[in-house]
Amino acid sequence: MAMPLRQTVRVGTYLMQQKLKRRDKFPLIVELEPLFACNLACEGCGKIQHPAGVLKQRMPVAQAVGAVLESGAPMVSIAGGEPLMHPQIDEIVRQLVERRKYVFLCTNALLMRKKLDKFKPSPYFTFTVHIDGLRERHDASVAKEGTFDEAVEAIKEAKRRGFRVTTNSTFFNTDTPQTIIDVLDYLNDELKVDEMMISPAFAYEKAPDQAHFLGVEQTRELFRKTFAGGNRRRWRLNHSPLFLDFLEGKVDFECTAWGIPNYSLFGWQRPCYLMADGYVPTYRELIEKTDWDKYGRGKDARCSNCMAHCGYEPTAVLATMGSLKESLRAITDTVGSNRSR
């Protein structure tokens, strides 16, 4: 991944430790969902479709931190729902950072400027703002006008205060190579976010809009055209080179769902945060008692069009670690990305 050098070394060391311990399944990053409530109703999201009683629940700080520590993962992505709606989200972040976990707080940014005083800049902490396109496309995606402009202002203010800010963009079959190029150019060159993450949308079963999810061949064609002309090397993308190859269809991978496990109000989710085939109370039970071999494209119909980063980025990272050529390629990308900041 084209992440900061310190983080690259930390994650690389962690991966080597797992190899030396001969562990075949371990977490790269935990998806932590301390609530499901949100202040938006995005058409492509199924997370807010829970009953009202569930949407009112907030995960206790000790439970959230304990789950991450139990897993042993070096990185944490805090999502939801909208995590800034959690009254103790700053304490969850503080305790994880104190333990030197790399924390990415995923937010739609509507509350971000109001909450900035609750957080402190740290090399272990990043705001990850969801941006699905330029103003018109983004506001249509989240079904609320003004959201794009507020997100932009929040990013500018956070960067002014010394926070590290990245973005996460999800793309649908209504996107074209040009709409993706336009938003990534803006984020990279004008807004100058630290890094950008991209992913084709996954077809959540409970998402209100089921008509605009990408198929595998559509995804490959879309990103092949988007990356043409050297854009991949110019943009500060927070992905391994092999995952970007995967999006283009240059390589194919098996899903590694266990690499980014999800922990929510219900417990550890099987098999990933995109699908819910039951929950277990402990990370060990998730790893040891889940039939991982039955998931993935060609095995489970729900996985047939999935090319999301949560399943395939871990595979790409492990393939990179297993190849000297790909490791050198990833290091070169990381050094280049850090120089461009």
ChimeraX attribute file (.defattr): number of C-alpha atoms within 10 A of each C-alpha:
attribute: neighborCount
match mode: 1-to-1
recipient: residues
	/A:1	21
	/A:2	23
	/A:3	22
	/A:4	16
	/A:5	14
	/A:6	11
	/A:7	18
	/A:8	16
	/A:9	12
	/A:10	13
	/A:11	20
	/A:12	13
	/A:13	12
	/A:14	16
	/A:15	20
	/A:16	12
	/A:17	12
	/A:18	14
	/A:19	14
	/A:20	9
	/A:21	9
	/A:22	9
	/A:23	10
	/A:24	7
	/A:25	14
	/A:26	19
	/A:27	23
	/A:28	23
	/A:29	26
	/A:30	24
	/A:31	24
	/A:32	25
	/A:33	23
	/A:34	28
	/A:35	26
	/A:36	25
	/A:37	23
	/A:38	19
	/A:39	13
	/A:40	16
	/A:41	19
	/A:42	19
	/A:43	16
	/A:44	23
	/A:45	23
	/A:46	19
	/A:47	20
	/A:48	22
	/A:49	15
	/A:50	13
	/A:51	8
	/A:52	10
	/A:53	7
	/A:54	15
	/A:55	17
	/A:56	11
	/A:57	14
	/A:58	20
	/A:59	18
	/A:60	16
	/A:61	16
	/A:62	11
	/A:63	15
	/A:64	22
	/A:65	18
	/A:66	12
	/A:67	21
	/A:68	22
	/A:69	14
	/A:70	11
	/A:71	18
	/A:72	16
	/A:73	21
	/A:74	21
	/A:75	25
	/A:76	22
	/A:77	20
	/A:78	28
	/A:79	22
	/A:80	24
	/A:81	25
	/A:82	24
	/A:83	25
	/A:84	26
	/A:85	20
	/A:86	20
	/A:87	10
	/A:88	17
	/A:89	22
	/A:90	19
	/A:91	15
	/A:92	22
	/A:93	25
	/A:94	21
	/A:95	15
	/A:96	22
	/A:97	18
	/A:98	11
	/A:99	13
	/A:100	14
	/A:101	22
	/A:102	24
	/A:103	25
	/A:104	23
	/A:105	23
	/A:106	22
	/A:107	25
	/A:108	26
	/A:109	25
	/A:110	21
	/A:111	17
	/A:112	21
	/A:113	16
	/A:114	11
	/A:115	14
	/A:116	17
	/A:117	10
	/A:118	11
	/A:119	14
	/A:120	13
	/A:121	15
	/A:122	14
	/A:123	14
	/A:124	20
	/A:125	24
	/A:126	21
	/A:127	23
	/A:128	27
	/A:129	26
	/A:130	21
	/A:131	31
	/A:132	26
	/A:133	24
	/A:134	17
	/A:135	17
	/A:136	13
	/A:137	17
	/A:138	21
	/A:139	19
	/A:140	16
	/A:141	22
	/A:142	20
	/A:143	14
	/A:144	13
	/A:145	14
	/A:146	13
	/A:147	21
	/A:148	25
	/A:149	16
	/A:150	17
	/A:151	21
	/A:152	17
	/A:153	16
	/A:154	22
	/A:155	26
	/A:156	17
	/A:157	15
	/A:158	19
	/A:159	18
	/A:160	10
	/A:161	13
	/A:162	11
	/A:163	21
	/A:164	21
	/A:165	22
	/A:166	26
	/A:167	26
	/A:168	19
	/A:169	19
	/A:170	19
	/A:171	23
	/A:172	22
	/A:173	15
	/A:174	11
	/A:175	16
	/A:176	16
	/A:177	15
	/A:178	12
	/A:179	17
	/A:180	22
	/A:181	18
	/A:182	14
	/A:183	19
	/A:184	26
	/A:185	16
	/A:186	15
	/A:187	23
	/A:188	20
	/A:189	13
	/A:190	9
	/A:191	15
	/A:192	18
	/A:193	21
	/A:194	24
	/A:195	24
	/A:196	24
	/A:197	19
	/A:198	21
	/A:199	19
	/A:200	25
	/A:201	23
	/A:202	26
	/A:203	24
	/A:204	17
	/A:205	15
	/A:206	15
	/A:207	18
	/A:208	14
	/A:209	15
	/A:210	14
	/A:211	12
	/A:212	16
	/A:213	21
	/A:214	22
	/A:215	18
	/A:216	18
	/A:217	12
	/A:218	16
	/A:219	24
	/A:220	20
	/A:221	15
	/A:222	23
	/A:223	23
	/A:224	18
	/A:225	15
	/A:226	20
	/A:227	20
	/A:228	10
	/A:229	9
	/A:230	9
	/A:231	14
	/A:232	14
	/A:233	13
	/A:234	15
	/A:235	19
	/A:236	28
	/A:237	26
	/A:238	21
	/A:239	22
	/A:240	24
	/A:241	24
	/A:242	25
	/A:243	26
	/A:244	23
	/A:245	17
	/A:246	21
	/A:247	26
	/A:248	22
	/A:249	17
	/A:250	12
	/A:251	12
	/A:252	16
	/A:253	18
	/A:254	13
	/A:255	24
	/A:256	24
	/A:257	25
	/A:258	24
	/A:259	23
	/A:260	26
	/A:261	27
	/A:262	29
	/A:263	27
	/A:264	22
	/A:265	21
	/A:266	14
	/A:267	19
	/A:268	26
	/A:269	22
	/A:270	24
	/A:271	25
	/A:272	21
	/A:273	21
	/A:274	23
	/A:275	15
	/A:276	12
	/A:277	10
	/A:278	13
	/A:279	18
	/A:280	17
	/A:281	13
	/A:282	14
	/A:283	22
	/A:284	14
	/A:285	12
	/A:286	22
	/A:287	19
	/A:288	10
	/A:289	11
	/A:290	16
	/A:291	11
	/A:292	16
	/A:293	10
	/A:294	11
	/A:295	19
	/A:296	22
	/A:297	17
	/A:298	12
	/A:299	11
	/A:300	11
	/A:301	11
	/A:302	17
	/A:303	19
	/A:304	14
	/A:305	21
	/A:306	25
	/A:307	27
	/A:308	19
	/A:309	24
	/A:310	23
	/A:311	25
	/A:312	25
	/A:313	27
	/A:314	22
	/A:315	22
	/A:316	28
	/A:317	23
	/A:318	17
	/A:319	16
	/A:320	21
	/A:321	18
	/A:322	11
	/A:323	11
	/A:324	11
	/A:325	10
	/A:326	18
	/A:327	18
	/A:328	13
	/A:329	15
	/A:330	22
	/A:331	18
	/A:332	12
	/A:333	21
	/A:334	23
	/A:335	14
	/A:336	15
	/A:337	22
	/A:338	15
	/A:339	8
	/A:340	10
	/A:341	11
